[in-house]
Structures are given as structure tokens and as C-alpha cells.
Amino acid sequence: MRFASWSVATRLFVLQFVAILALTGLGVVIVWADARREAEDDAALRSLAVAETIAHDPFVVEQLETDDPSSTLQPYAIVISDSTDVDFITIMDTDRVRITHRNPEEIGRLFQGNIDTALGGSTFTETYTGTLGPSVRAVAPIWDDGEVVALVSAGVTVSNAHVATGSRIALILWSALGALLIGGAGAWALSRYLRRVTDNRGPEDLARMFAYYEGVLRSIDEGLVLIDPKGRIVLANVVAGEYLGLPPFDPRAAPVPVKDLAAPEILREVMLRSDAVVDEIVVTERHVLVVNSEAVVTRGPGQDAPRSAGTVVTLRDHSRIEELSGELETSQTLAAALRSQAHEFANRLHTIIALIELGRPEEAMRLASSTLDVSQELADRLVRAIEDPVLVALLLGKSAQADEMDVRFELHLPERVPASAAARDLITIVGNLIDNALDAARTTPAPAVRVLVEELDGEVLIEVSDSGDGPDPEFLGRIFDFGVSGKPGKGRGVGLALVRQAVRRSGGSIEVDGSAFTVCLPLRAPDTAQAGASRDWEAANGR
């Protein structure tokens, strides 16, 4: 199996085990060397003590003065060496001639090694290879009347000195084996934990997954938020940051508590719910958000039961969908108005043809002229007064829609109305207000809708009123909240919420007085207005 295909857990286990094995081996070598040194030091101390004791023994000095000192000192040396755990005791004269030796055949032969220090009157220790092999020995001078008359050497062979080390090595090896087993078990437990956490994946797989994960977070046009069990945001993509007013996400920064967000309280409450949330609609100042959330459940290492790892929340902007729906509805209104006018013109055309066939051409001319004058007059007024072509088309469509609903539609325009907002915002604002006014007016005895557009103190004022009584006082304080409506049926309470958002997005304001809704929008710069109107007109015509 190639190393590159190993998982993170396997790699870590192998590396840890090799490291533990190397450290254990190094520890054994160090302890063994230390034990060997201690054994040799102990042998040197014992040899030194025995040598100095013999050198100061008066019996030894007395026997050295006899004619045959070996006959008495050889048994003496054997007894002392056996009782003191030294391997040999050699007594010699100042000419290196041995008087005693462990091997009687060596008596009378020359002592091997350095004795100059001892002849000088000092005791010393050394490791030397002599007739008995390598040994740790001490050499001490024997004094008589202030003179060195002989030397004594006591020592322990290296092999015997290391016997004690061998017994310690067994303990060291067993301890090393225990440490190796404990370390291996710990490494195995850690690798097992990592195997569960990483799903037994290798670092390359994890890096690739992270790259994909980053790409997904950046590419989706929905907000994605991960909230830990403590109610803190641990991850948020760029879209979610825009919706929630968060700075660019930094994984090294402290998690942001949801309760500290500068977001509506209802949104914070929805995000902190422990149960699943499905398509919950929440309105903020700039967005209508569709919120979904689901608990994230994981099963950690050594856990039989799953546990909560937090919540994943998705935020989808419903404002754009509603705005597109409004634009589509406006287009459908225009199409319906055109169909209605085509049908009406067909009826008038048949009437005109009949009048001509009846020999009454003058009446036919008057009927045709009056029809053209009414339609063209309204179109000319709108084009002359309003710079924004999208608003012109919208008002023409709403006028035709009001005529079809038999609602009087009054337009009060100044000589010129500068552009004041983006086309999509104008469609949202004016379209929804006129639709609401037409709905309210059609049930009154004299249905009428009045639209006033004028420039006032650097702002464009748009007022839409109807012949109705205005909003129900019960809902007046919440009329711009999403889902609040005095009308029965589903799908209500959306239009005015979108109107308020579009007004705020354009930097304007909106007021309600009875059945009159007044919107004030700041003027746009001429260049910006012209470019924006051109783009909006081209987009509206599919160019």
C-alpha cells in the first residue's frame, strides 16, 4: 500500500509508533550505557577500597620482609579476594615482580600495566587488559618507614562487572517493552479516533473536500449559516453575511452569538429554534427572506447515541422573486390592456364601417377621431412629463386596466418628472400602490383612483389615493409588515412590504394618510438616470 493512499489516522499511527519505538530504543541504549558506567565505577571503588586496605595492613608489611613472602601472602590474597567480591589481588615489589596472583603460575613474573603513579606514592584506578582479560583495577603503594616498598593491585574483570548490568538490562528491556505497548496502545486509540473523525480519509482527500466546500459556499446564491449548540455562528458565506450584516467570515475570529446580530428579533428567534424550520418568511429592512433550518446530528467517537452538533440555516431572498412577479404581473396587465383595447377597437371599427355603409361618413370620422385622440393624448402627456420609459409603460397599462375595471383613473403630472429610482423599484412601488388602490376603489359607489407625481425640494413625490376609506385602523400600525393584510385569502400582505423595502433601498420615505399613500424619492443624477433608464428599457424589451 502506497504511503500517499494512507489515511490521516494510519499515517499518524505509523509515525507515532516509529517515534515511540525509536525513543524506546534510544532510552534503552542510554540506560544500558549508564548502568554499564555505574557498574564499572562500583568495581573501581571496590577495588580501590580493597587495595588501600591491604596496603595499610601491618601484616602485609611484615611478610614482605621475610625470605618467602609468597608463601604467606598468596593464601592471604585469595581469602581477601573471595570475601570482598574482587576477582584478583596482586602484590608486587617495586620491580613489578608478582608476589601473589590468582593464577599461581604468574607468581614471579612481571606485572603488566602502568605503575609509575603508584611508585610515586599515589593510588590510582584504570581499565586494563591483563592476564585475566579486561579488568577495572586499583593500584596502591605499600609504605614502610616512609618508603614505597611494594605495590598492591586489586581488580574486577569487566565481564564480572557487567554481570550486574545484565540483570538490570532485563528490567530495562521489560520496562521498554511496557512503554512500547502503552505508547502503541495510545497511538492506536488516537488513530481510531481520527479514523472516525476524518472518515478514514487521507490529507489529499480532506484538502480536496475543503476546496470543493469552499467553492460551493462561494458559488451558491443563498445564505448559508452554521450555528453551534451554544447559539454562535461558526460559519457564514458571503451571501449570508450580506443578509445578516456580518463582516467577511474569518475562521480564526471568535464565533458571533446570534443574539448579538443587528437583525430583526423575529429572524434571530427563527435562527435559534431547536426544531426544523421550513420556508419561514421573515422581512428585514432590505430583504424578504425565506428561512429554512435543520439540526445537524453527529455520532462522535465512542458514542452510541447521536448528539446535536448545531443547526444549519439557509436564507433565500424572496424580494427578488416578488419583484420579478410584480414585473411579470405588470407585463401581463399591459398585455391584458392591449387585448382589451384591441377588442374595443375591433368593435369601434365595425361600428365605423357600418356608419360608412349607411352613408353617414361624417359620424364615422368623428367616432374614429375621438377614439384616437383620447388614447394618444394620454400617451403624449406621459412621454412629455416622465423621463423614465418604464414608468410611462406602467402608467399606461394601469390606465387601461382601470378603464377595463370601470374605475376612473386620474393622472396629475407636472411638465417634467426627473428619474428618481431604479426601474425595478419604481415598478414595485407604483405598481403595488395602484393595484391596491384599484382593489379598494372598485367596491365603492364612485370608483376612482388618483395618481399625483410632482417634483418638490429635490425629491419626486408620488401620491396614490382612491375613493375608498383607507386601511383598517386595526392594521394601520403593521400595514407594511410582511403577511399583514385586512383582505381575506392567501398570498396577501406582500405588496406593501415590498413597497417599503423598495422605498428604503432608494433612500426615500413613505407615509399613509387615509386612503392616500405618499412616497418621496430622491432625484438621481442625470447621467445615472439616463443610463439606468436606458438599461431598464432595453431589459424590458429583451434587447
C-alpha positions in Angstrom: 0.0 0.0 0.0 1.4 3.3 -1.1 2.0 6.0 1.6 0.1 8.5 -0.4 -3.1 6.4 -0.2 -2.9 6.1 3.6 -5.4 7.9 5.7 -4.5 10.6 8.2 -5.2 8.1 11.0 -2.9 5.4 9.5 -0.1 7.9 8.8 -0.3 9.3 12.3 -0.4 5.9 13.9 2.7 4.7 11.9 4.6 7.9 12.6 3.8 7.8 16.3 4.7 4.1 16.6 8.0 4.6 14.8 8.7 7.6 17.0 7.8 5.6 20.2 10.0 2.7 19.0 12.9 5.0 18.3 12.6 6.8 21.6 12.3 3.5 23.5 15.4 2.1 21.7 17.3 5.3 22.5 16.2 5.1 26.1 17.4 1.5 26.4 20.8 2.4 25.0 21.2 5.4 27.3 20.1 3.4 30.4 22.3 0.5 29.4 25.3 2.7 28.9 24.6 4.4 32.2 24.2 1.1 34.0 27.5 -0.1 32.5 29.2 3.0 33.6 27.8 2.7 37.1 28.9 -1.0 37.3 32.4 0.0 36.3 32.5 2.8 38.8 31.3 0.5 41.5 34.0 -2.0 40.6 36.6 0.7 40.7 35.5 1.9 44.1 35.6 -1.7 45.5 39.0 -2.4 44.0 40.3 0.9 45.4 39.0 0.2 48.9 40.4 -3.3 48.9 43.8 -2.2 47.6 44.1 0.6 50.1 43.1 -1.7 53.0 45.7 -4.3 52.1 48.4 -1.5 51.6 47.8 -0.3 55.2 47.7 -3.8 56.7 50.8 -4.3 59.0 50.7 -8.0 58.3 51.5 -7.4 54.7 54.5 -5.2 55.5 55.8 -7.8 58.0 55.5 -10.6 55.4 57.3 -8.6 52.8 60.4 -8.6 54.9 60.6 -12.4 55.1 62.6 -14.6 52.7 59.5 -16.2 51.1 56.6 -13.6 51.2 54.6 -15.5 48.6 54.0 -18.5 51.0 52.0 -16.4 53.4 50.7 -13.6 51.2 49.3 -15.8 48.4 46.7 -17.5 50.7 46.0 -14.1 52.4 45.2 -12.6 49.0 43.0 -15.5 48.0 41.0 -15.2 51.2 40.6 -11.4 50.9 39.5 -11.6 47.2 36.9 -14.2 47.9 35.5 -12.3 50.8 35.4 -8.8 49.1 33.9 -9.7 45.6 37.1 -8.7 43.8 38.5 -11.1 41.1 42.2 -10.7 41.9 44.7 -9.2 44.3 48.2 -8.9 43.1 51.1 -7.9 45.4 54.4 -7.0 43.7 57.7 -5.5 44.5 58.8 -2.2 43.1 60.4 -4.0 40.2 56.9 -5.3 39.0 57.7 -8.9 40.1 54.5 -10.5 41.3 54.4 -11.9 44.8 50.8 -13.0 44.7 48.4 -13.8 41.8 45.1 -15.5 41.2 47.0 -17.9 38.9 49.9 -19.3 40.8 51.9 -19.8 37.6 52.0 -16.0 37.2 53.9 -15.5 40.6 57.4 -14.4 39.9 56.5 -12.9 36.5 56.3 -9.1 35.8 53.1 -7.2 36.4 51.6 -5.7 33.2 50.4 -2.1 33.2 51.4 1.3 34.4 52.7 1.6 38.0 54.6 4.9 37.8 51.9 6.8 39.7 51.8 4.2 42.5 55.6 4.2 42.7 55.3 8.0 43.1 53.2 7.4 46.2 49.7 7.9 44.8 46.8 5.5 44.4 45.0 5.3 41.0 42.4 3.2 39.1 42.4 2.1 35.5 40.8 -0.3 33.0 43.5 -2.5 31.6 43.6 -5.8 29.7 45.9 -8.1 31.6 46.4 -11.9 32.0 42.8 -12.3 33.2 41.4 -10.2 30.4 40.0 -6.6 30.6 39.6 -5.5 34.2 38.9 -2.5 36.3 41.7 -2.3 38.9 43.2 -0.1 41.5 47.0 0.1 42.3 48.1 1.4 45.7 51.6 1.8 47.2 52.7 -0.1 50.4 54.7 2.1 52.7 57.4 1.2 55.3 59.3 3.8 57.1 58.3 6.5 54.6 59.3 4.5 51.6 57.3 2.6 49.0 58.5 -1.0 49.5 55.8 -2.8 47.3 52.6 -2.3 45.4 49.2 -4.0 45.6 46.7 -4.2 42.8 43.1 -5.3 43.3 40.6 -5.5 40.5 37.4 -6.9 39.0 37.2 -8.3 35.5 34.9 -6.4 33.1 32.9 -9.5 32.4 32.1 -9.9 36.1 31.5 -6.1 36.5 28.8 -6.4 33.8 27.0 -9.3 35.3 25.0 -6.8 37.5 24.4 -4.8 34.4 22.9 -7.8 32.7 20.3 -8.2 35.4 19.4 -4.5 35.1 19.2 -4.8 31.4 16.4 -7.4 31.7 14.5 -4.9 33.8 15.2 -2.2 31.3 14.0 -4.3 28.4 10.8 -5.2 30.2 10.2 -1.6 31.1 10.9 -0.6 27.4 8.5 -3.2 26.2 5.8 -1.9 28.6 6.4 1.6 27.4 6.2 0.5 23.8 3.0 -1.3 24.4 1.4 1.6 26.3 2.6 4.1 23.7 1.4 1.9 20.9 -2.0 1.5 22.5 -2.3 5.2 22.9 -1.3 5.8 19.3 -3.8 3.2 18.2 -6.6 4.8 20.3 -5.8 8.2 18.8 -5.7 6.8 15.3 -9.0 5.1 15.8 -10.5 8.4 17.0 -9.0 10.2 13.9 -10.3 7.5 11.6 -13.8 8.2 12.9 -13.5 11.9 12.7 -11.9 12.0 9.3 -14.0 9.2 7.9 -10.7 7.3 7.3 -9.7 9.8 4.6 -6.2 10.9 3.6 -5.0 14.5 3.8 -5.3 14.9 0.0 -8.9 13.8 0.1 -9.6 16.2 3.0 -7.8 19.1 1.2 -9.8 18.4 -2.0 -13.1 18.2 0.0 -12.2 21.5 1.7 -11.6 23.1 -1.7 -15.0 21.8 -3.0 -16.6 23.0 0.2 -15.2 26.5 -0.3 -16.2 26.6 -3.9 -19.8 25.6 -3.0 -20.0 28.2 -0.3 -18.9 30.9 -2.7 -21.0 29.8 -5.7 -24.4 29.4 -4.2 -26.7 32.4 -4.2 -28.4 31.5 -0.9 -27.1 32.4 2.5 -25.7 29.5 4.5 -25.1 29.8 8.2 -23.9 27.1 10.6 -24.8 27.6 14.3 -23.2 25.6 17.1 -25.2 24.3 20.1 -24.3 27.4 22.1 -26.1 29.6 19.5 -23.0 31.1 17.9 -22.3 31.5 14.2 -19.3 29.3 13.3 -19.6 29.7 9.6 -21.4 32.0 7.2 -20.9 32.5 3.5 -20.7 35.9 1.7 -24.4 36.0 0.9 -25.4 35.2 4.5 -23.0 38.0 5.7 -24.8 40.4 3.4 -28.3 39.4 4.7 -27.2 39.5 8.4 -24.8 42.4 8.3 -21.7 40.3 9.2 -18.1 41.1 8.3 -16.3 38.8 5.9 -16.0 35.4 7.6 -12.7 34.7 9.4 -12.3 31.1 10.8 -9.8 32.4 13.3 -12.1 35.0 14.8 -14.4 34.3 17.7 -17.8 33.0 16.8 -20.6 35.7 16.8 -23.6 34.9 19.0 -26.9 35.0 17.1 -28.5 37.1 19.8 -25.9 39.9 19.1 -26.8 40.2 15.4 -28.1 43.5 14.1 -31.1 41.8 12.6 -34.8 41.8 13.4 -35.7 39.9 16.5 -38.0 37.6 14.6 -35.1 36.5 12.4 -32.9 35.8 15.4 -35.6 33.8 17.0 -36.2 31.7 13.9 -32.4 31.0 13.6 -32.2 29.8 17.2 -35.1 27.4 17.0 -34.3 23.9 18.0 -36.9 22.4 15.8 -36.8 22.3 12.0 -38.0 25.4 10.1 -39.4 25.1 6.7 -39.9 28.1 4.4 -40.5 30.6 7.2 -40.7 34.1 5.7 -39.0 36.9 7.6 -38.9 40.6 6.5 -35.9 42.7 7.1 -35.3 46.3 6.1 -33.9 45.3 2.7 -34.9 41.8 2.1 -37.8 39.3 2.3 -36.0 36.2 3.5 -37.3 32.6 3.2 -35.6 30.8 6.2 -35.1 27.1 6.5 -33.2 25.4 9.3 -32.4 21.8 10.3 -30.5 20.3 13.2 -27.1 18.7 12.4 -26.7 15.4 14.2 -23.4 13.6 14.5 -22.2 10.5 16.3 -18.8 11.1 17.9 -16.1 8.6 18.7 -17.2 6.2 21.4 -20.7 7.5 21.4 -23.6 5.1 20.9 -26.3 7.8 20.7 -26.2 10.7 18.2 -25.7 14.2 19.5 -26.6 17.6 18.2 -23.7 19.4 16.5 -25.7 22.6 15.9 -28.0 23.9 13.2 -27.6 24.7 9.5 -29.7 27.7 8.4 -30.3 28.7 4.8 -31.5 32.2 3.8 -33.1 32.8 0.4 -34.0 36.3 -0.8 -37.7 36.3 -1.6 -37.7 40.0 -2.5 -36.3 39.5 -6.0 -38.8 36.7 -6.7 -41.7 39.0 -5.6 -40.2 41.9 -7.7 -40.0 39.7 -10.7 -43.5 38.5 -10.1 -44.5 42.2 -9.9 -42.8 42.9 -13.2 -44.4 39.9 -14.8 -47.8 41.0 -13.4 -47.2 44.5 -14.9 -46.4 42.9 -18.3 -49.5 40.7 -18.0 -51.5 43.8 -17.2 -50.2 45.6 -20.3 -50.9 42.6 -22.4 -54.4 42.3 -21.0 -55.0 46.0 -21.6 -53.8 45.7 -25.2 -56.1 42.7 -25.7 -59.0 44.7 -24.2 -58.2 47.7 -26.4 -57.8 45.5 -29.5 -61.3 44.1 -28.8 -62.7 47.5 -28.1 -61.1 48.9 -31.3 -62.5 46.0 -33.3 -66.0 46.9 -32.0 -65.5 50.5 -32.9 -64.1 49.6 -36.3 -67.1 47.5 -37.1 -69.3 50.5 -36.0 -67.3 52.9 -38.2 -67.7 50.5 -41.2 -71.4 50.2 -40.6 -71.8 54.0 -40.5 -69.9 54.3 -43.8 -72.1 51.7 -45.3 -75.2 53.6 -44.1 -73.9 56.7 -45.9 -73.0 58.6 -42.7 -69.2 59.2 -43.2 -69.2 62.4 -41.0 -70.3 60.5 -37.9 -67.8 57.7 -38.7 -64.9 60.3 -38.9 -65.9 61.9 -35.6 -66.1 58.4 -33.8 -62.6 57.4 -35.1 -61.0 60.8 -34.3 -62.4 60.8 -30.7 -61.0 57.3 -30.1 -57.5 58.1 -31.3 -57.5 61.5 -29.5 -58.2 60.0 -26.1 -55.6 57.3 -26.3 -52.9 59.4 -27.9 -53.4 62.3 -25.6 -52.7 60.2 -22.5 -49.6 58.6 -24.1 -48.3 62.0 -25.2 -48.8 63.5 -21.8 -46.9 60.7 -20.1 -44.0 60.7 -22.6 -43.6 64.5 -22.3 -43.8 64.6 -18.5 -41.9 61.4 -17.4 -38.3 60.7 -18.3 -38.4 57.1 -17.2 -39.9 54.9 -20.0 -40.6 52.0 -17.7 -42.8 54.2 -15.5 -44.6 55.5 -18.7 -45.4 52.0 -19.8 -46.5 51.1 -16.3 -48.9 54.0 -16.0 -50.3 53.4 -19.5 -51.0 49.8 -18.5 -52.6 50.7 -15.2 -54.8 53.3 -17.0 -56.0 50.7 -19.4 -56.6 48.3 -16.5 -58.6 50.9 -14.6 -60.7 51.6 -17.8 -61.4 47.9 -18.1 -62.5 47.7 -14.4 -64.7 50.8 -15.0 -62.6 52.8 -12.4 -61.9 56.5 -13.1 -58.2 56.9 -13.4 -56.8 60.4 -12.8 -53.2 61.4 -13.6 -51.8 64.6 -12.3 -48.4 65.3 -13.8 -46.0 68.3 -13.9 -44.4 69.4 -17.1 -41.3 67.2 -16.4 -40.6 64.5 -13.9 -36.9 63.6 -13.4 -35.9 60.0 -12.9 -35.8 59.1 -9.2 -35.2 55.4 -8.7 -34.3 52.2 -10.4 -36.9 50.8 -12.8 -37.5 47.7 -10.7 -38.1 49.8 -7.6 -40.5 52.1 -9.5 -42.4 49.1 -10.8 -42.6 47.7 -7.2 -43.6 51.0 -5.6 -46.1 52.4 -8.2 -47.4 49.1 -9.4 -48.3 47.8 -6.0 -49.8 51.1 -4.8 -52.0 51.4 -7.9 -53.1 47.7 -7.7 -54.1 48.2 -4.0 -56.0 51.4 -4.9 -57.8 49.7 -7.8 -58.8 46.9 -5.4 -60.1 49.3 -2.8 -61.9 51.6 -5.3 -63.8 49.0 -7.3 -66.1 48.3 -4.3 -67.1 52.0 -3.8 -70.1 53.7 -5.3 -68.0 56.1 -7.5 -64.8 54.1 -8.0 -61.8 56.4 -8.7 -58.0 56.3 -8.4 -55.9 59.4 -8.4 -52.1 59.4 -9.1 -50.1 62.6 -8.4 -46.5 62.9 -9.5 -44.5 66.1 -8.9 -41.0 67.4 -8.1 -40.7 69.0 -4.7 -37.4 70.3 -3.0 -35.1 67.9 -4.8 -37.4 64.9 -4.4 -40.0 63.2 -6.5 -43.3 62.9 -4.8 -45.7 60.1 -5.8 -49.1 60.1 -4.2 -51.7 57.3 -4.9 -55.2 57.6 -3.4 -58.5 56.0 -4.1 -62.2 56.6 -3.4 -62.1 54.0 -0.5 -61.8 54.6 3.3 -58.2 53.6 3.5 -56.6 50.8 5.6 -58.4 49.3 8.6 -57.2 51.1 11.7 -56.6 47.7 13.3 -53.8 47.0 10.8 -52.6 50.6 10.3 -49.5 50.2 12.6 -48.5 47.0 10.9 -49.6 47.6 7.4 -46.0 47.4 6.0 -45.2 44.1 7.8 -45.0 41.0 5.7 -48.1 38.9 5.8 -50.3 41.6 7.4 -53.4 42.4 5.4 -57.0 43.3 6.0 -58.1 41.3 2.9 -59.1 37.6 3.2 -57.3 34.9 1.3 -53.7 33.5 0.9 -50.9 35.4 -0.7 -51.9 38.7 0.9 -49.7 41.1 2.8 -46.8 41.1 0.4 -47.2 44.2 -1.8 -46.8 46.9 0.8 -43.9 45.1 2.5 -42.1 45.1 -0.9 -43.0 48.8 -1.4 -41.4 49.8 1.9 -38.3 47.8 1.0 -38.0 49.4 -2.4 -38.5 52.9 -0.9 -35.8 52.3 1.7 -33.5 50.8 -1.0 -33.9 54.0 -3.0 -33.3 56.2 0.1 -36.8 57.6 0.3 -39.8 57.6 2.7 -43.5 56.6 2.6 -46.5 57.9 4.6 -50.1 56.9 4.9 -53.0 59.4 5.4 -56.4 57.8 5.0 -56.5 56.2 1.6 -53.6 58.3 0.3 -50.1 56.7 0.2 -47.3 59.3 -0.4 -43.8 58.3 -1.4 -40.8 60.7 -1.5 -37.8 59.6 -3.6 -34.5 61.5 -4.0 -33.6 62.6 -7.5 -30.9 60.6 -9.4 -28.1 62.3 -11.2 -28.9 63.0 -14.8 -26.2 60.7 -16.2 -27.0 57.9 -13.8 -30.7 58.3 -14.5 -30.3 58.3 -18.3 -28.0 55.2 -18.2 -30.3 53.4 -15.7 -33.4 54.2 -17.8 -31.7 53.0 -21.0 -30.6 49.8 -19.4 -34.1 49.2 -17.8 -35.8 50.0 -21.1 -33.6 47.6 -23.1 -34.1 44.9 -20.4 -37.8 45.4 -20.5 -37.8 45.0 -24.3 -35.5 42.0 -24.3 -32.6 43.8 -26.0 
